[in-house]
Amino acid sequence: MNGGARPALVVKNETELERITAIGDETDPGQGNAVNPHLTPFFQRGGKLMAYHGSADMNIPSGSSTHYYERLQTYYNSSSDLRNYYRLFLVPGMGHCEGGNGADGFGRPQQQSNGQGQSLVFDAEHDAILALMRWVENGTAPDQIISAKYVDNDKSQGVEFTRLLCPYPQEGKYLSGNVNNSTSYICE
């Protein structure tokens, strides 16, 4: 050996890896993965599932979240029914749970003491946790969330720009006006 790092996994047969992964997903020993689309008991108890994923996540590709959404949609045979229980919000430019160039200030669970991650306004239009609470308690599902990017990721230094977060498969489409203002976009 040349003293360099050795790969932890060497795939010699891609087809075999796909087959073994499919078996692992099906058996799911210990219920350690999150690919099972059967959420009916949760939904029947009135459960609402709201997820977000940064499109610039360097650890977990955002495609894994869109794949799960599509798997749920197929399982329940109707995206309109699914939207009554599940919303996925992709955050353009945001890294793994936070950071990156995207607007990550939308009241996400791991808010920082310096204001990074905090919502611009403490209401259900700007704060994901309050939006989820309103959905569960009042039946009003979030059709969009207004997110902020703060100067140097510090809320006390002001807002760099705001963005409209839309429930997948919708995306924020620019209409006109200031590109740094969420009011210049619609979910479509």
C-alpha positions as CSV (number, residue, x, y, z in Angstrom):
1,M,0.0,0.0,0.0
2,N,1.1,3.5,-0.6
3,G,-0.1,4.7,2.8
4,G,-3.1,6.5,1.4
5,A,-6.7,6.1,2.5
6,R,-8.4,3.0,1.4
7,P,-12.0,3.1,0.2
8,A,-14.5,1.7,2.6
9,L,-16.6,0.1,-0.1
10,V,-15.5,-1.1,-3.5
11,V,-18.3,-1.8,-5.9
12,K,-17.3,-4.4,-8.5
13,N,-20.8,-5.2,-9.7
14,E,-23.3,-2.2,-9.7
15,T,-26.2,-4.5,-10.5
16,E,-25.5,-6.7,-7.5
17,L,-25.3,-3.6,-5.2
18,E,-28.7,-2.4,-6.5
19,R,-30.2,-5.8,-5.8
20,I,-28.7,-6.0,-2.3
21,T,-29.8,-2.5,-1.5
22,A,-33.4,-3.3,-2.6
23,I,-33.4,-6.3,-0.3
24,G,-32.1,-4.2,2.6
25,D,-34.8,-1.5,2.0
26,E,-37.5,-4.2,1.9
27,T,-36.4,-6.0,5.1
28,D,-35.4,-2.8,6.9
29,P,-33.9,-4.5,9.9
30,G,-34.5,-2.4,13.0
31,Q,-36.6,0.1,11.0
32,G,-33.4,2.1,10.5
33,N,-34.2,3.6,7.1
34,A,-37.0,6.0,6.0
35,V,-38.1,4.6,2.7
36,N,-41.3,2.9,3.7
37,P,-44.3,4.8,2.2
38,H,-46.9,3.2,4.5
39,L,-47.8,6.1,6.7
40,T,-51.5,5.4,6.9
41,P,-51.7,4.8,10.7
42,F,-49.9,8.2,11.3
43,F,-52.2,10.0,8.8
44,Q,-55.4,8.3,10.2
45,R,-54.5,9.7,13.7
46,G,-54.5,13.2,12.1
47,G,-50.7,13.3,11.7
48,K,-49.2,15.9,9.3
49,L,-45.7,15.5,7.9
50,M,-43.7,18.5,6.8
51,A,-40.1,18.2,5.6
52,Y,-37.5,20.5,4.2
53,H,-34.3,19.8,2.3
54,G,-31.5,22.1,1.1
55,S,-30.9,21.7,-2.6
56,A,-27.1,22.2,-2.0
57,D,-27.0,19.6,0.8
58,M,-23.5,18.0,0.5
59,N,-24.3,15.1,2.8
60,I,-27.7,13.8,1.6
61,P,-28.8,14.6,-2.0
62,S,-32.1,16.5,-2.1
63,G,-33.1,13.9,-4.7
64,S,-33.6,11.4,-1.9
65,S,-36.4,13.6,-0.5
66,T,-38.0,14.1,-3.8
67,H,-37.7,10.3,-4.5
68,Y,-39.5,9.6,-1.1
69,Y,-42.2,12.1,-2.0
70,E,-42.8,10.4,-5.4
71,R,-42.8,7.0,-3.7
72,L,-45.5,8.2,-1.3
73,Q,-47.4,9.7,-4.2
74,T,-47.3,6.4,-6.0
75,Y,-48.3,4.4,-2.9
76,Y,-51.3,6.6,-2.2
77,N,-52.2,7.0,-5.9
78,S,-53.1,10.6,-5.7
79,S,-51.0,13.7,-5.1
80,S,-54.1,15.7,-4.0
81,D,-54.8,13.3,-1.2
82,L,-51.1,13.2,-0.2
83,R,-51.0,17.0,0.0
84,N,-53.6,16.8,2.8
85,Y,-51.0,15.0,5.0
86,Y,-47.5,15.7,3.6
87,R,-45.6,18.7,2.4
88,L,-41.9,18.8,1.2
89,F,-40.2,22.1,0.9
90,L,-36.9,22.3,-1.0
91,V,-34.7,25.2,-0.1
92,P,-32.7,26.5,-3.0
93,G,-29.0,27.0,-2.2
94,M,-29.2,25.7,1.4
95,G,-26.7,23.1,2.6
96,H,-27.2,20.3,5.0
97,C,-30.0,21.6,7.3
98,E,-28.6,25.1,7.2
99,G,-26.0,27.4,5.7
100,G,-25.0,27.7,2.1
101,N,-26.1,30.5,-0.2
102,G,-29.8,29.9,0.3
103,A,-32.3,31.6,2.5
104,D,-32.2,29.3,5.5
105,G,-34.1,31.6,7.9
106,F,-37.5,30.0,8.2
107,G,-37.8,28.9,11.8
108,R,-36.2,25.5,11.3
109,P,-35.7,23.4,14.4
110,Q,-32.0,24.0,14.8
111,Q,-32.0,27.8,15.0
112,Q,-28.7,29.4,16.1
113,S,-28.3,31.8,19.0
114,N,-26.9,34.4,16.5
115,G,-30.2,34.5,14.7
116,Q,-29.2,32.1,11.8
117,G,-32.2,30.0,11.0
118,Q,-34.7,32.2,12.8
119,S,-37.7,33.3,10.8
120,L,-38.0,36.9,9.7
121,V,-41.4,37.3,11.3
122,F,-42.7,35.0,14.1
123,D,-45.8,33.8,12.2
124,A,-47.0,30.9,10.2
125,E,-46.2,32.6,6.9
126,H,-42.5,32.8,7.8
127,D,-41.9,30.1,10.4
128,A,-42.0,26.4,9.4
129,I,-42.8,25.2,13.0
130,L,-45.6,27.7,13.3
131,A,-46.9,26.7,9.9
132,L,-46.9,23.0,11.0
133,M,-48.7,23.9,14.2
134,R,-51.4,25.9,12.2
135,W,-51.8,22.9,9.9
136,V,-52.2,20.4,12.7
137,E,-54.4,22.6,15.0
138,N,-56.5,24.5,12.4
139,G,-56.3,22.4,9.2
140,T,-54.6,25.2,7.2
141,A,-51.8,23.5,5.2
142,P,-48.8,25.7,4.2
143,D,-48.9,26.6,0.6
144,Q,-45.7,28.6,0.9
145,I,-43.1,29.8,3.4
146,I,-41.2,33.1,3.2
147,S,-37.6,32.5,4.1
148,A,-34.8,35.0,4.7
149,K,-31.0,35.0,4.1
150,Y,-29.3,37.2,6.7
151,V,-26.2,39.3,6.1
152,D,-23.3,37.1,7.4
153,N,-25.9,34.6,8.6
154,D,-26.7,37.0,11.5
155,K,-30.3,38.2,11.8
156,S,-29.1,41.3,13.8
157,Q,-27.1,42.5,10.7
158,G,-30.2,42.6,8.5
159,V,-31.8,40.8,5.6
160,E,-29.8,40.1,2.4
161,F,-32.7,38.6,0.5
162,T,-36.0,36.7,1.0
163,R,-37.2,33.7,-1.0
164,L,-40.5,31.9,-1.4
165,L,-40.3,28.2,-0.4
166,C,-42.9,26.2,-2.3
167,P,-44.3,22.7,-1.5
168,Y,-42.8,20.1,-3.9
169,P,-43.4,19.6,-6.8
170,Q,-44.0,23.4,-7.1
171,E,-41.1,25.8,-7.4
172,G,-40.7,29.5,-6.9
173,K,-41.1,31.2,-10.3
174,Y,-39.9,34.8,-10.8
175,L,-42.6,37.2,-12.0
176,S,-41.1,40.6,-11.9
177,G,-39.6,43.2,-9.6
178,N,-36.7,43.0,-7.1
179,V,-35.1,39.5,-7.4
180,N,-34.1,39.8,-3.7
181,N,-37.7,40.0,-2.5
182,S,-40.0,37.0,-2.1
183,T,-43.0,39.0,-3.3
184,S,-41.4,38.9,-6.8
185,Y,-42.1,35.1,-7.0
186,I,-45.1,32.8,-7.0
187,C,-45.3,29.0,-6.4
188,E,-46.0,27.2,-9.6
